[in-house]
Amino acid sequence: MSVPSHDAMLTALSKVNDPEIRKPITELGMVKSVEVDEAGAVSLAIFLTVSGCPMKETLTRDTSNALLALPGVTSVEVELDVMSEEQRATLRSHLRGGAPEKEIPFAQPNSLTRVYAVASGKGGVGKSSVTVNLAVAMAEQGLRVGVVDADVYGFSVPRMLGVEQRPTQVDDMILPPIAHEVKVISIGMFVPGNQPVVWRGPMLHRALQQFLGDVFWGDLDVLLLDLPPGTGDIAISTAQLVPSAEILVVTTPQQAAAEVAERAGSIALQTHQRVAGVIENMSWLEMPDGSRQEIFGSGGGQRVADSLTISIGAPVALLGQIPLDPRVREGGDNGIPVVIGEPDTAAAVALRGIAKGLSTRARGLAGRSLGLTPAGR
């Protein structure tokens, strides 16, 4: 049997994506050389983006499997090398599509990414759980999804998604870890152990700016930002950095929580953002006999939606009600969100319904270029 040609081997390697960047290694300039001898033994040299690349074993396995699938290949030996500074600069420029560095892609008029800022008036309403499950549910629908854990003081998204590895840095470009097909970044990936973050406003703004501009997100369909509770620095910075971001208000049915949630949504009046809707979490507990126990009362989500409709002057819908279920908490602790860990539960069904509604909404024209030029006289 004849051995494969050089072009055939490159074609096979073009089907191997870098595990972090999610683009073909041939397109990224990661194939240093590939040769085959008369006996069908292939020698492949791969450029890693950085010397400590956490995915080098995955790359070695995937490239070997791709080449071994070719007729005539009997063995594959993979040698790993590291990109030079010039090669990394070329890679960064390629990934950014020639755009200036430090540019926030989601703030550009031609961005097609829907950005949702998930907000709450107070802590403890399950905002992060809702964010994580919506992200994973959207990814299951085939969308390209990213999550920014913008709750710098109370970060919890890495645990809820089961992310343990640190992001890979290509000079000043950060490659976000991927869990359940969702790209995610959090300050929790950069601080040792459970160390607290003690920052003032300017540092918070800079951290969010880096998460949005320095991280290589690729072409996302949806970006979710898990905001800290309240209407503080991060909420204001989000409006400044990504003016087109829409606000998702999470509340519980409790009257006290609903009143505070109204304030979180009303920030849209000052920031000129759109409120995408209200999500009521922990709406009721389903009992063994099929009845519902409304532990936190009822009607809070609808009251928030109605109140925001009046104060903003635009319709704000109650997007859904999520039952209280211990399996939501268990999934968050185990890093397996309930929408994939227990997909048939009432909470998972409700979350997937909300995710589907959000993912099919029109992007809107706010902040986008209409491609119009004034007509000459």
N, C-alpha and C positions, 0 to 999 in steps of 0.2 A: 504494500500500500504506500502511495506517495505521501510525502509530508506536506503540511499546509504551507501556502505562500505567506510572505510577510503581510500582504494586504489582508489575507484571510484572518490572520492572527489579530491584526489591528481592528478588524471588523468585530471579532469576538470580544475584544477588550472594550470596544465602544459600548457594549451592552452592560458593562460594569459601572455602577454609579459609586462615587465617593459616599461613604455612609453618612457623613455629616453635611456635605454641601448638596448632595442629591443631584449631581450632574455627572455625565460620563467622564471617566478618568482621562480618556483621550482628548476630550474637549478642554480639560483643565491643564493639559500639559504635564500630566503625572507619569506618562509612560516614557521612561528614559531610553530603553532599548528592549527589543524582543528578537530572539534568534532561535533557530531550530537546527539540529544536526540531522545527519542521514538516518539515525536510529529513531528519530521522533522525539528526542529529548529537548525540551524548550528551556531556554534561559531568559528570564524576564527580570528587568530592572525597573523599579517603581520609585518615583520621587514622592516622599511624604511632605506634607505642608510644613510640619514642624517635627523636630526629633522625637518628642515625647507623644506623638500622635496616639491617642487611646484606641483608635480603630485599626491599627496596623495588622492585627491578626485577622480581622474581618476582611480587610483588603487582600491579604495574602490568600485567604481561603477562596474569596469570590473570583479573583483573577485566575487562580489555579483551576477552579472548576470550569470557568469559561473556556480556558484553553484545552483542558482535558476532554471537553465535549467535541473537539474538532477531530475528524478522522485522521489517523496517522500520528497523533500525539501520544507518546508513551509515558512521559513524565514531565513535570514542571518544577523548576527551581526558581524561587523568587528572591531577588536581592533588593533590599530596601536602602534608599539613599534619602537625602534631605535637600529640599529646594534651597537655592541661594537667595540672597536678599533681592537680587534683580528678578528672579523667577517669581518670588512671592509678590513683588510689586506689580508684575505683569498679571498675576492671578487676581489680585485685588481689583485692578483696573478692569479686568474682564468681567468679574462678578458684579461690579457696580455699573457695568454697561457704559463706561466712560464718564459717568456722572461724577461731580466733584466729591471728594471724600468729606465725611462728616455730614453729608446731606441726609435729612430724614425723608425716606422715599414716600412715606404715607402722607406727608404734608404737601406733596407736589400736586398741582392741578390735574395731571394726567394719571394719578394713581387710581387703580381699580379696586384697591383693597378696602373692604368695609371694616371700619374700626369701631369697636364697641368698648366704652369705658364702663366697667361694672362697678356701680357705686352703692353705698348704703349710708344711712344716717348714723348708725351705731354698729358696734361690733356684735358678734354672736348671732347674726341672722343667717349665716351660711353662705355669705357672698363668695368666698373662695371655692367652696364645694360646688356652687352653681357654675362659677366660671370654668372650673376644670371639667365638669361633666358636659357643659355646652361645647367646649373645645373638642373633646374626644368624640362627642356625638356628631359634630360637624365634620370631623376628619373621617368618620365612618361613612358619611354621605359622599365622600370623594373630594371634599374641599381641602385646600392647602391652608392650614391653620397655624397660627402662632399665638403664644401667651406671654405677656409681660407681667411678671409678679411685681407690681408697682407698690405693694404694701411693704415698704422698706422696713418698717419697725416690726411688723407682724407677719413676715413672709412664711408661707406654708405650702405654696404650690409645688415645690420640688418633691416634698414627701407625698403629696396627694397624687402626683403623677409617677411616683416611683423613680425619680431621677436622683442618682447618687454621684455620677461623674461630674467633674468640672468642665466648663466650656473649653474648647480648643481655641487658642489665640494665634492668628497669623499676623504677626507684628501688632498693628493696632486694630485689626479686624477680628471680631469675636464670632466663632461658629457655635450656635446654640445647640445644646443637647436635644435629642428627639426621643420622645416617649409616646407610645400609642399613636404614632404618626403625627404628633403635635410638636412643633418647635417651641422651646421654652427657655426663658432667661429670668434669673432672680438674683437678688443680692445675696441670698442664702447660699449661692454657689461660690461665693468669693470670700465669705467669712468663715474662720475655723470653728468647728463644733457648733455650739448653740450660742455663740457670742452675740450680745446685743449690738445693734447699730445705733450710735448716738450722734446724730447729725442735725444741723440746722437747715433752714430753707434753701440757701444757695447750693449746698451739697446735694440735697434731695433733687433739686432741679437738674443739676449736672449728671447725677446718676441716671435719671429718667432719659435725659438727652442722649447719653451713651447707649442705653438699652435700645433706643429707637434708631440711632444713627450709626453706631459703631458695630452693631450686630448684623451679620449677613442673614437676612430673613428670606431672600429669594423672592419669587413671585407668589405672594400670599393672596388668598381669596378673602380671608377673615383674620383680623388681629383683635384679640381680647386683652384688655388691660384690667387687671385686678387691683382696683384702687384701695387705699386705706379708708377706713370709715370717716365720715364727716366731709367738710368742705375746706380742707387745709391746703398746704403748699402743693401737694402732688396733684390735686384736682385742678388747681389753677394752672400749674405747669402743663398738664395734659392739654388743656384748652389752648394754651399758647403754642405748644409744640405741634399739636395735631388738631387744628381748628375744626376739621371735618368729623372728628370723633363724635359718635352718638352715645348718649348716656342710657345705660340700663340700670334701673333702680330696683334693688332687692330689699324686700321687707318681710316681716312676719305678720300674721293677722292681728297681732296685739295692737291696741290703740296707741300706746306709748311709742312703740317702734314705728308705727305708721306715721305719726306726727313728725318724728325725727327724720324719717325717710323723705317726707315732703321737702324738707330743707335741702337734702342732697340733690333732689331733682330740680329744685327751684334755682340752683346755681346756673342752670342753662339760661335764665333770664339775663344774667350778668356776663356770661361767656359767649352768648349767642350760639349755643349748641342746640342740637335737636335731641329730644328725649325719645328714644326708640320704644320705650314701654316700661311697664312695671312687672316684676316677677314676685309672686307671693310664695315664700318658702315655709315649710313646716305648717302647712295649712290645716292638717288634721292627722290623727292617728287611726289607721284602720284596725278595727278590733276583729278577733277571731270569728265573731258571728256576722261579720260584714257591715256592722254599724261603724259610725265615725265618732271619734272623741275629739272635740275641738279644744285642745289643751291650751292654746294661746288665743282663744276667742275666734272671731270670724269677721270677715269683711274688710280687714285692714288694707289688703292690696287694692281692692276696688276703690276704697276711699282715697288712697294715694293717687290712683289714676284719675279719678274725678277731680280731685283738688288741683292736680297739676294741669289738667285740661283747662280749668278756669284761669289759673294764674298765668300760664304760658300763652293761652289763647290759641292753642292748637290741640287737636285730639291726641290723647295719650291713652294707649290701650293697656289693659291687664293681659299680659301675654300668656299667663298660665299660672296654675296653682300646683305646688309640689307637696305631696304628702310627707309627713314625718315618718322616717323609716331608719332604724338602727343600721341597716345595711349601707346607707349612704355614708355614715360615719366610718363604718368598718372598711369600706372601699377606700376612703381617704387615708386611713391609717396604713393600709396595706399597699397603697400605690396603684390600686386597680379600681378606677372609677366605676360607680354602680351601673352606668349605662352599658358597660361591657362585662363587668363582673356578675351582675344580676340583671340582665337586660329585660326580663319579663316582669319585674316588680313595678308597682304603680308609679313610684318615684322616677324610675328609669324611663318609663313610657312618657311621663309628663315632660321630663327634661328633653327627650328626643323630639317631642312635639314642638317645644319652644325653639329648639335648635333649628328644626326644619323651617319654622316660620321666619326666623331671623336670616337664615341663609338664602332664602328665596326673595327677600325684600330687595327693591331697587336701591341702588347706591345713592340716588339723589343727585342734585346739581350743585348743592352748597359747596363752595370752595373750588369748583371745577372750572376749567377753561372751556368756554363754549365754541372756541375756534372761530370767532367772529371778528371781523375787522371793519372799521368805519368806512362807509362808501364815500368816494370822492365826489365833490360837487362840480 
